[in-house]
Amino acid sequence: METNIYVGNLPFSATEDQVRQLFETYGQVTSVKLINDRETGRPRGFGFVEMDGDGAKQAIEALNGSDYGGRTMKVNEARPRERRPAGRW
């Protein structure tokens, strides 16, 4: 079963290929999506990695709190996105 992993506090210079290589050490990676700012297009320093369940557990344990590019990564199982009300306030 696939697990979606939240990866936070990434260096802004990190690429999807670099993150994929980092996580492939622990198992097969299905997808990597780094999030960019909608208005500027610049990286926001976080993203999501989808990989097999056993590898995901190992990656979370090994990488959470580790240094990557001079920043301490936050790695955990992604929570479902909360629903936001439609329209603007």
N, CA, C and O atoms as a MOPAC input file, in Angstrom:
PM7 MOZYME 1SCF
protein

 N      0.83600 1    -1.18700 1     0.00000 1
 C      0.00000 1     0.00000 1     0.00000 1
 C      0.88000 1     1.24900 1     0.00000 1
 O      1.89500 1     1.30500 1     0.69400 1
 N      0.48700 1     2.22300 1    -0.76800 1
 C      1.25200 1     3.47000 1    -0.87700 1
 C      1.01100 1     4.37800 1     0.33000 1
 O     -0.09100 1     4.43400 1     0.87500 1
 N      2.05600 1     5.07900 1     0.72800 1
 C      1.97100 1     6.04300 1     1.81300 1
 C      2.40900 1     7.39500 1     1.29300 1
 O      3.42100 1     7.50300 1     0.60000 1
 N      1.64300 1     8.43500 1     1.62600 1
 C      1.98500 1     9.79400 1     1.23500 1
 C      2.73000 1    10.44100 1     2.40200 1
 O      2.22800 1    10.47300 1     3.52600 1
 N      3.93100 1    10.95500 1     2.12800 1
 C      4.79400 1    11.51000 1     3.16200 1
 C      4.94600 1    13.00300 1     2.95700 1
 O      5.20400 1    13.47300 1     1.84900 1
 N      4.78100 1    13.75000 1     4.05900 1
 C      5.04400 1    15.18900 1     4.05400 1
 C      6.52700 1    15.38800 1     4.32900 1
 O      7.07700 1    14.79100 1     5.25500 1
 N      7.17900 1    16.23300 1     3.52300 1
 C      8.58900 1    16.56000 1     3.71200 1
 C      8.68900 1    18.07300 1     3.82500 1
 O      8.47000 1    18.79000 1     2.84900 1
 N      9.02100 1    18.56000 1     5.02000 1
 C      9.07500 1    19.99800 1     5.25500 1
 C     10.46800 1    20.49000 1     5.58200 1
 O     11.36800 1    19.71200 1     5.90100 1
 N     10.62600 1    21.79900 1     5.49600 1
 C     11.87600 1    22.50600 1     5.77800 1
 C     12.98900 1    22.09700 1     4.82300 1
 O     14.14900 1    21.96800 1     5.21400 1
 N     12.61300 1    21.89500 1     3.56100 1
 C     13.59600 1    21.58800 1     2.52400 1
 C     14.31300 1    22.86200 1     2.10900 1
 O     13.73700 1    23.94700 1     2.17400 1
 N     15.57900 1    22.74000 1     1.67900 1
 C     16.23300 1    23.91900 1     1.11300 1
 C     15.48500 1    24.34300 1    -0.15800 1
 O     14.98400 1    23.49600 1    -0.89700 1
 N     15.41200 1    25.63100 1    -0.40200 1
 C     14.67600 1    26.12100 1    -1.56800 1
 C     15.32000 1    25.69000 1    -2.87700 1
 O     14.68300 1    25.74000 1    -3.92900 1
 N     16.57200 1    25.27000 1    -2.81800 1
 C     17.29000 1    24.82500 1    -4.01700 1
 C     17.03900 1    23.35100 1    -4.34100 1
 O     17.46100 1    22.87900 1    -5.39600 1
 N     16.36200 1    22.61800 1    -3.45900 1
 C     16.13200 1    21.18100 1    -3.67100 1
 C     15.25500 1    20.95100 1    -4.90200 1
 O     14.30000 1    21.68800 1    -5.14700 1
 N     15.59800 1    19.91100 1    -5.67100 1
 C     14.80600 1    19.54100 1    -6.84400 1
 C     14.05400 1    18.24600 1    -6.55000 1
 O     14.38500 1    17.51900 1    -5.61400 1
 N     13.04000 1    17.97000 1    -7.36400 1
 C     12.28300 1    16.73200 1    -7.20000 1
 C     13.18800 1    15.52100 1    -7.40000 1
 O     13.03200 1    14.52200 1    -6.69700 1
 N     14.12900 1    15.58400 1    -8.33900 1
 C     15.05600 1    14.46900 1    -8.57500 1
 C     15.94300 1    14.22100 1    -7.35700 1
 O     16.19000 1    13.07000 1    -7.00000 1
 N     16.42200 1    15.28200 1    -6.71800 1
 C     17.26700 1    15.12200 1    -5.53300 1
 C     16.47800 1    14.48500 1    -4.38300 1
 O     16.98800 1    13.60200 1    -3.69300 1
 N     15.25500 1    14.92800 1    -4.18200 1
 C     14.42000 1    14.37700 1    -3.11400 1
 C     14.09600 1    12.91800 1    -3.41700 1
 O     14.10300 1    12.08100 1    -2.51500 1
 N     13.81400 1    12.60900 1    -4.67700 1
 C     13.54100 1    11.22300 1    -5.08300 1
 C     14.74000 1    10.33100 1    -4.75300 1
 O     14.57200 1     9.24900 1    -4.19100 1
 N     15.94500 1    10.78100 1    -5.09800 1
 C     17.14900 1     9.99400 1    -4.82000 1
 C     17.32500 1     9.76500 1    -3.32300 1
 O     17.70800 1     8.67200 1    -2.90600 1
 N     17.05200 1    10.76900 1    -2.52200 1
 C     17.17600 1    10.65500 1    -1.07400 1
 C     16.22800 1     9.58400 1    -0.52600 1
 O     16.63100 1     8.77400 1     0.31000 1
 N     14.98300 1     9.57200 1    -0.98600 1
 C     13.98900 1     8.64000 1    -0.46900 1
 C     14.11000 1     7.24500 1    -1.08000 1
 O     13.69100 1     6.27000 1    -0.45600 1
 N     14.67600 1     7.12500 1    -2.28900 1
 C     14.82600 1     5.81200 1    -2.91900 1
 C     15.77600 1     4.91000 1    -2.14500 1
 O     15.79300 1     3.69900 1    -2.36100 1
 N     16.55800 1     5.48200 1    -1.25400 1
 C     17.42600 1     4.69000 1    -0.38700 1
 C     16.59800 1     3.74100 1     0.47400 1
 O     17.09200 1     2.69500 1     0.89500 1
 N     15.34400 1     4.09800 1     0.73800 1
 C     14.49200 1     3.34900 1     1.66300 1
 C     13.41000 1     2.53000 1     0.98600 1
 O     12.74000 1     1.74400 1     1.65500 1
 N     13.21400 1     2.68500 1    -0.31400 1
 C     12.19700 1     1.91200 1    -1.02000 1
 C     11.82000 1     2.57400 1    -2.33100 1
 O     12.36900 1     3.61000 1    -2.70600 1
 N     10.87100 1     1.95400 1    -3.02000 1
 C     10.44100 1     2.45300 1    -4.32300 1
 C      9.57800 1     3.69700 1    -4.16600 1
 O      8.57800 1     3.68800 1    -3.44800 1
 N      9.97800 1     4.76900 1    -4.84800 1
 C      9.24700 1     6.03600 1    -4.81300 1
 C      8.31800 1     6.09200 1    -6.01400 1
 O      8.75000 1     5.91900 1    -7.15300 1
 N      7.03200 1     6.33500 1    -5.75000 1
 C      6.04000 1     6.42900 1    -6.81400 1
 C      5.99400 1     7.83600 1    -7.39900 1
 O      5.92500 1     8.00600 1    -8.61600 1
 N      6.03200 1     8.85700 1    -6.51500 1
 C      5.97200 1    10.23000 1    -7.01100 1
 C      6.59900 1    11.18800 1    -6.00300 1
 O      6.66400 1    10.91000 1    -4.80600 1
 N      7.05700 1    12.32600 1    -6.52700 1
 C      7.59500 1    13.41800 1    -5.71000 1
 C      6.96700 1    14.69800 1    -6.23200 1
 O      6.96800 1    14.94500 1    -7.43800 1
 N      6.43000 1    15.51300 1    -5.33400 1
 C      5.83300 1    16.79500 1    -5.72500 1
 C      6.28800 1    17.86000 1    -4.75200 1
 O      5.88400 1    17.86000 1    -3.59000 1
 N      7.13700 1    18.77800 1    -5.22600 1
 C      7.54700 1    19.91400 1    -4.41500 1
 C      6.60700 1    21.06900 1    -4.71900 1
 O      6.24200 1    21.29000 1    -5.87400 1
 N      6.21500 1    21.80300 1    -3.69100 1
 C      5.19900 1    22.84300 1    -3.82500 1
 C      5.85400 1    24.20300 1    -4.07600 1
 O      6.79600 1    24.59700 1    -3.38800 1
 N      5.33300 1    24.90100 1    -5.07300 1
 C      5.79200 1    26.25200 1    -5.41400 1
 C      4.70600 1    27.26400 1    -5.07300 1
 O      3.51900 1    26.93700 1    -5.05300 1
 N      5.12400 1    28.49100 1    -4.80700 1
 C      4.19400 1    29.58300 1    -4.55100 1
 C      3.39400 1    29.85600 1    -5.82100 1
 O      3.96800 1    29.93500 1    -6.90700 1
 N      2.08600 1    29.99900 1    -5.69900 1
 C      1.23000 1    30.22900 1    -6.87300 1
 C      1.54000 1    31.53600 1    -7.58300 1
 O      1.49600 1    31.60200 1    -8.81200 1
 N      1.85300 1    32.57000 1    -6.82400 1
 C      2.05300 1    33.88900 1    -7.42600 1
 C      3.46300 1    34.09500 1    -7.97200 1
 O      3.63800 1    34.65100 1    -9.05600 1
 N      4.47400 1    33.64200 1    -7.21600 1
 C      5.86300 1    33.90000 1    -7.63400 1
 C      6.48900 1    32.72300 1    -8.36500 1
 O      7.45500 1    32.89700 1    -9.10800 1
 N      5.94400 1    31.51800 1    -8.16000 1
 C      6.52000 1    30.32800 1    -8.77700 1
 C      7.75500 1    29.81300 1    -8.05300 1
 O      8.35300 1    28.82100 1    -8.46900 1
 N      8.14000 1    30.48600 1    -6.96800 1
 C      9.32700 1    30.06600 1    -6.22300 1
 C      8.98000 1    28.92600 1    -5.26700 1
 O      7.84400 1    28.82400 1    -4.80500 1
 N      9.96500 1    28.06400 1    -4.96900 1
 C      9.72500 1    26.94300 1    -4.04900 1
 C      9.32300 1    27.42500 1    -2.66300 1
 O      9.78600 1    28.46200 1    -2.18900 1
 N      8.44300 1    26.64600 1    -2.02000 1
 C      7.98200 1    26.99900 1    -0.67600 1
 C      8.69800 1    26.20900 1     0.41500 1
 O      8.46000 1    26.44200 1     1.60000 1
 N      9.57600 1    25.27600 1     0.02900 1
 C     10.37700 1    24.55100 1     1.01300 1
 C      9.71500 1    23.31900 1     1.59500 1
 O     10.13300 1    22.81900 1     2.64000 1
 N      8.67100 1    22.82100 1     0.91700 1
 C      8.07200 1    21.56700 1     1.35700 1
 C      7.47300 1    20.84100 1     0.17000 1
 O      7.31900 1    21.40100 1    -0.91500 1
 N      7.13900 1    19.57800 1     0.40200 1
 C      6.55400 1    18.78400 1    -0.66800 1
 C      6.05300 1    17.45700 1    -0.14200 1
 O      5.94700 1    17.24700 1     1.06600 1
 N      5.74500 1    16.56300 1    -1.07200 1
 C      5.18200 1    15.26600 1    -0.73200 1
 C      5.87000 1    14.18100 1    -1.54200 1
 O      6.17400 1    14.35700 1    -2.72200 1
 N      6.10800 1    13.04800 1    -0.87800 1
 C      6.70500 1    11.88100 1    -1.52000 1
 C      5.74300 1    10.73000 1    -1.31000 1
 O      5.28300 1    10.49500 1    -0.19300 1
 N      5.44000 1    10.01400 1    -2.37200 1
 C      4.58500 1     8.84700 1    -2.26800 1
 C      5.44900 1     7.62000 1    -2.52900 1
 O      6.14500 1     7.53600 1    -3.54000 1
 N      5.39200 1     6.66100 1    -1.59100 1
 C      6.20200 1     5.46500 1    -1.74000 1
 C      5.54200 1     4.28600 1    -1.02400 1
 O      4.54000 1     4.45000 1    -0.32800 1
 N      6.12600 1     3.08100 1    -1.20800 1
 C      5.55300 1     1.88700 1    -0.59000 1
 C      5.58400 1     1.99900 1     0.93000 1
 O      6.45300 1     2.66600 1     1.49200 1
 N      4.63200 1     1.34400 1     1.59400 1
 C      4.42100 1     1.48100 1     3.02800 1
 C      5.62300 1     1.16700 1     3.89800 1
 O      5.95200 1     1.95300 1     4.78600 1
 N      6.29900 1     0.02700 1     3.66900 1
 C      7.44500 1    -0.34200 1     4.50500 1
 C      8.58600 1     0.64400 1     4.32300 1
 O      9.20900 1     1.06200 1     5.29800 1
 N      8.86100 1     1.01500 1     3.09100 1
 C      9.90900 1     1.98800 1     2.81600 1
 C      9.58600 1     3.34300 1     3.40700 1
 O     10.47400 1     4.05600 1     3.87300 1
 N      8.30000 1     3.69900 1     3.38600 1
 C      7.87500 1     4.98200 1     3.93900 1
 C      8.15900 1     5.04500 1     5.43600 1
 O      8.65900 1     6.05500 1     5.93100 1
 N      7.84800 1     3.98200 1     6.15300 1
 C      8.10400 1     3.95000 1     7.59900 1
 C      9.59400 1     4.11900 1     7.87700 1
 O      9.98500 1     4.88000 1     8.76300 1
 N     10.41700 1     3.40900 1     7.11900 1
 C     11.86800 1     3.50300 1     7.29800 1
 C     12.36500 1     4.91100 1     6.98100 1
 O     13.19000 1     5.46200 1     7.71000 1
 N     11.86400 1     5.48800 1     5.89800 1
 C     12.29000 1     6.83500 1     5.50100 1
 C     11.90600 1     7.86400 1     6.55700 1
 O     12.70400 1     8.74300 1     6.88400 1
 N     10.69200 1     7.76400 1     7.09300 1
 C     10.23800 1     8.70200 1     8.11400 1
 C     11.13800 1     8.61500 1     9.34100 1
 O     11.58200 1     9.63600 1     9.86500 1
 N     11.40500 1     7.39500 1     9.79700 1
 C     12.25200 1     7.20600 1    10.98100 1
 C     13.66800 1     7.72300 1    10.75100 1
 O     14.25400 1     8.35100 1    11.63200 1
 N     14.21100 1     7.46000 1     9.57300 1
 C     15.60500 1     7.82800 1     9.30100 1
 C     15.78500 1     9.30900 1     8.99200 1
 O     16.79300 1     9.90000 1     9.38000 1
 N     14.82600 1     9.91700 1     8.29800 1
 C     15.03200 1    11.27000 1     7.78000 1
 C     14.42900 1    12.38300 1     8.63200 1
 O     14.87500 1    13.52600 1     8.53800 1
 N     13.43400 1    12.08400 1     9.45500 1
 C     12.83800 1    13.12900 1    10.27800 1
 C     13.88600 1    13.66800 1    11.25700 1
 O     14.47300 1    12.91500 1    12.03400 1
 N     14.10600 1    14.97200 1    11.20500 1
 C     15.08700 1    15.60900 1    12.07900 1
 C     16.50400 1    15.59200 1    11.54500 1
 O     17.41800 1    16.10600 1    12.18900 1
 N     16.69900 1    15.00100 1    10.36400 1
 C     18.05200 1    14.95200 1     9.79800 1
 C     18.36000 1    16.23300 1     9.02300 1
 O     17.45800 1    16.96000 1     8.60700 1
 N     19.64700 1    16.48800 1     8.84100 1
 C     20.09500 1    17.67400 1     8.11700 1
 C     20.11200 1    17.38500 1     6.62200 1
 O     20.63600 1    16.36100 1     6.18600 1
 N     19.53800 1    18.28800 1     5.84600 1
 C     19.57400 1    18.18300 1     4.38600 1
 C     19.77300 1    19.58500 1     3.83400 1
 O     18.89600 1    20.44000 1     3.96300 1
 N     20.90900 1    19.81800 1     3.22700 1
 C     21.20700 1    21.13000 1     2.65400 1
 C     21.27600 1    22.22500 1     3.71000 1
 O     20.94800 1    23.37900 1     3.43200 1
 N     21.70500 1    21.86500 1     4.93100 1
 C     21.82700 1    22.85200 1     5.99300 1
 C     20.54000 1    23.14900 1     6.74600 1
 O     20.49500 1    24.06600 1     7.56500 1
 N     19.49000 1    22.37600 1     6.47100 1
 C     18.19800 1    22.57700 1     7.15800 1
 C     17.76400 1    21.26400 1     7.80200 1
 O     18.06000 1    20.18600 1     7.28800 1
 N     17.06700 1    21.36000 1     8.91900 1
 C     16.57100 1    20.18300 1     9.61600 1
 C     15.20200 1    19.81300 1     9.06300 1
 O     14.22100 1    20.53100 1     9.25900 1
 N     15.15500 1    18.67400 1     8.36400 1
 C     13.91200 1    18.26000 1     7.71100 1
 C     12.86800 1    17.77700 1     8.70900 1
 O     13.18700 1    17.20900 1     9.75400 1
 N     11.60600 1    18.02200 1     8.35000 1
 C     10.46400 1    17.46300 1     9.06600 1
 C      9.83400 1    16.45400 1     8.12100 1
 O      9.38200 1    16.81600 1     7.03400 1
 N      9.80200 1    15.20100 1     8.52500 1
 C      9.28900 1    14.13900 1     7.66500 1
 C      8.27800 1    13.32800 1     8.46900 1
 O      8.61400 1    12.77100 1     9.51500 1
 N      7.04400 1    13.26300 1     7.98100 1
 C      6.02000 1    12.45100 1     8.64300 1
 C      4.95000 1    12.05000 1     7.64200 1
 O      4.92800 1    12.52800 1     6.50800 1
 N      4.06400 1    11.16500 1     8.07800 1
 C      2.98600 1    10.74600 1     7.19100 1
 C      2.05400 1    11.92900 1     6.96500 1
 O      1.63500 1    12.59200 1     7.91400 1
 N      1.73700 1    12.18500 1     5.71300 1
 C      0.88800 1    13.32700 1     5.36700 1
 C     -0.53400 1    13.09100 1     5.86500 1
 O     -1.06200 1    11.98200 1     5.78400 1
 N     -1.13500 1    14.15000 1     6.37600 1
 C     -2.54200 1    14.10200 1     6.79900 1
 C     -3.39700 1    14.55900 1     5.62900 1
 O     -2.94200 1    15.33700 1     4.79100 1
 N     -4.63700 1    14.07900 1     5.56700 1
 C     -5.52700 1    14.56600 1     4.50700 1
 C     -5.71800 1    16.07800 1     4.62700 1
 O     -5.75800 1    16.62800 1     5.72800 1
 N     -5.83100 1    16.72200 1     3.49700 1
 C     -6.00200 1    18.17100 1     3.46700 1
 C     -7.35800 1    18.56100 1     4.03900 1
 O     -8.37900 1    17.95300 1     3.72000 1
 N     -7.35300 1    19.58400 1     4.88900 1
 C     -8.61700 1    20.04900 1     5.45300 1
 C     -9.41200 1    20.79300 1     4.39400 1
 O     -8.84600 1    21.50700 1     3.56600 1
 N    -10.73300 1    20.62100 1     4.42700 1
 C    -11.60900 1    21.30500 1     3.48300 1
 C    -11.67500 1    22.77700 1     3.87000 1
 O    -11.80400 1    23.12000 1     5.04500 1
 N    -11.58400 1    23.63000 1     2.87400 1
 C    -11.69600 1    25.07300 1     3.09900 1
 C    -13.03600 1    25.54400 1     2.55000 1
 O    -13.53100 1    24.99600 1     1.56500 1
 N    -13.61700 1    26.54200 1     3.17300 1
 C    -14.88400 1    27.06700 1     2.63800 1
 C    -14.67200 1    27.69500 1     1.26600 1
 O    -13.63900 1    28.31100 1     1.00200 1
 N    -15.64900 1    27.53200 1     0.41500 1
 C    -15.56800 1    28.10100 1    -0.93400 1
 C    -15.71200 1    29.61800 1    -0.86500 1
 O    -16.36700 1    30.14700 1     0.03200 1
 N    -15.10700 1    30.29900 1    -1.80300 1
 C    -15.21300 1    31.75400 1    -1.85000 1
 C    -14.21500 1    32.44400 1    -0.93000 1
 O    -13.52200 1    31.80100 1    -0.14200 1
 N    -14.16100 1    33.72500 1    -1.04600 1
 C    -13.23900 1    34.51200 1    -0.21800 1
 C    -14.01900 1    35.29300 1     0.80400 1
 O    -15.18500 1    35.62500 1     0.59100 1
 N    -13.37400 1    35.58700 1     1.91700 1
 C    -14.02400 1    36.32400 1     3.00400 1
 C    -13.78700 1    37.77200 1     2.85500 1
 O    -14.25500 1    38.56200 1     3.67500 1

